[in-house]
Amino acid sequence: MSAEYQVNGQIAVITLNNPPVNGLGHATRSAIVDGMKQALHNDAVKAIIITGAGKAFSGGADIKEFNSPKAMAEPTLHTVINVVEGSSKPVIAAIHSVCMGGGLELALGCNYRIASAGAQIALPEVKLGILPGAGGTQRLPRVLGLEMALNMIVSGTAVASEKLAKTALFNEMAEGDLMQAAMAFAEKVADVRPLPRVRDMKVDYPNYEAYLQFSRNTVRAMSGPFPAPLKCVEAVAAAVTKKFDDGIKFERSLFLDLVQTNESKALRHAFFGERAASKLPDVPEDTPVRPIKSVAVIGAGTMGGGIAMNFANAGIPVKILEMKQEALDKGLATIRKNYENTMKKGKLTPEKFEQRVGLITGTLSYDEIGQADIVIEAVFEDMGVKEQVFKKLDEVMKPGAILASNTSTLDVDKIAAFTKRPQDVIGTHFFSPANVMKLLEIVRGKLTAKDVLATVMGLSKKIKKTGVVSGVCDGFIGNRMIEQYSRQAGFLLEEGCTPEQVDKAVEKLGFAMGPFRMGDLAGNDIGWYIRKRRYVEKPQITYSKTADLLCEMGRFGQKTGAGWYDYKPGDRKAYSSSVVNEMIVKHSADLGIERRKISDQEIVERLIYALVNEAAHILEEGIATRASDIDMVYLTGYGFPLHTGGPMFYADTVGLQNVVMSMQKYAKGRHGDAWTPAPLLARLAAEGKTFN
């Protein structure tokens, strides 16, 4: 059922009922219009209440209908609001819990609004690269005033209803039961005429031109590559400068323009991609999960400490195991300092600080972690070390405990084989800093039980991570792809680039940082260690030796004060290094390569298409479930620019035929073997199809 219609005495009640958030899908919109018609044709009905069942008034558009014909089918939300606003009987919106997007626009079309405290009020469309398209930019300024409405629409942030209690948005705040208060209010206004309408109100703001110009300048400076925030300002400006009907038309034209932009398509892709990542074709949503009431972490280093903080933040007690008291004390002190810094910034109350620090305790004994529901090891990335740890965990952990490895490249099936319970073993690859980065790669071994997978997927949400499932392969999704990206970055240095030029080219596109600044931050010695292993395991793969030469100079990055760049004490800014640039030029000469001028376009194409091609192999092998999962890995874990939607979406936008043509061109250069299109990529390009 999408909306229920009832009559209580003289009051008709239309209750939206489309769980979980009463999205305004086609069936719900139709039911509202039907309910309005029934109420208007019934002479006994004097007033109409619109409310929502369950845990929301309405969260807005029904996301299940996005990009489908149903989204635009009559009655559209515009039509629904026109029916409500044109009612000859008073319509009261009874608002609770969640009133966002189209839900708020519907409420603004009502004659009156009554709300319970704690309801979240928002027009969040800007977060999908669009603007409110059903009158929100025209009506909200009329009830909240220009400044407050503009801030809400441009930021998309939710505001608690009680903070808006004194504005014209709400005629009354309900004390106690919302529906009782709404019924009493409806009786009170049943005979009031003329009916108040938000559209008839004026936006009063002295010297609005100066304020709007200030807003344009501020938003332009802060919105980066996204066009929607500035268009929001223009739409809100129309509420002041145009007649209401003209303002609505103007809002609609801006909305339709934004829907077609690549930036909005990318944001919507990321929105749906995040939701899709938690769904696995062979793991039903009702798969029973194991209770997780306590966690153990092996290793109190940077990674182990960061992992522990995630669980403490979610209110789950954690025990950290170390081999030496000194290492344990240092780890616990670092965690405390991290929380103190957050508290100093005003992002953590002293009570929460004490609570979180109190949830993390240390131990030197494996026997003390045996009763934990899940144990995550964050020890050195070496199979011999992992073997010792997992054999010990197999001895001490209680039956049914989940044994997780924070490995970033190693074979999870091999790790599982060190135990007598491979079904309980899973990979949980956190990204550094683990208490900040959103991505959690969840690595599914060939024997990992479905309930273990479902439990860890649910846990990722609880600790506010985007969990993406990967199959077992060297480097999983993210690091397997980044290896090809890093190889191309190295070849670009040999052929004529400097680290700054490569970094600036991708940072201009919107990357958080280029490959060389990223290497300096992570530690160049980590890549060196992995390459040494590769030289033995995969001698057929070629690498530029520049990174090895850099490490031989002891330049491991920020931690040593020198990497691809120079660093000053206490300053994380990367300064160009003449020593490194001279080493690169000399290395090119030693190889007999004549250095050439390389365009930013070539840099960007080679780096991104190397990612895309490896990702196509990953998809074909079934390591990733879907292309959007790969995009989520890169958007949430590798600083890939959000406005491009991730590497696969970016390739779709460029056109896969164009990607393959560029690859064929690069195949004629040095290291052309790196540019053989993956079979999946070649096939999709030939068929004129996309990844997503």
Disulfide bonds with the S-S distance in Angstrom:
none
